[in-house]
């Protein structure tokens, strides 16, 4: 584990679990008042649901745990820069702070791509912190895709 932050370590654990399910290794946790209230890894293949990204899975679990649709005051830790869909969900959930590991130049929408939170149509933008456990997050993704190209299972 990264040893940087226990919540980011938990997100990495979720990414490893996703990889074990043959999903792209991305993990996320939602934290409120120092407690993890939602966690998830990618489940798009398992559930045949294009919206089952790690962030969405974790946000759904957190909302269910609290019995409400908003997560004001909660923080989200995720191993990869969120895409546009996930950035929108983060905004609508009113997440207070977003911490992520690896930057996603191709599909990210926070500091890359459309920069969703900087758009005038964005109603709520969390504070954003990047580079948490970046090396570990990148390693999981690189090894996963290298293994898929070579037909091997990635090492965890």
PyMOL commands that set and color helices and strands:
alter all, ss='L'
color gray80, all
select helices_A, chain A and resi 6-20+44-47+54-66+84-93+116-118+134-150
alter helices_A, ss='H'
color red, helices_A
select strands_A, chain A and resi 27-32+35-41+75-80+97-102+127-130
alter strands_A, ss='S'
color yellow, strands_A
deselect
rebuild
show_as cartoon
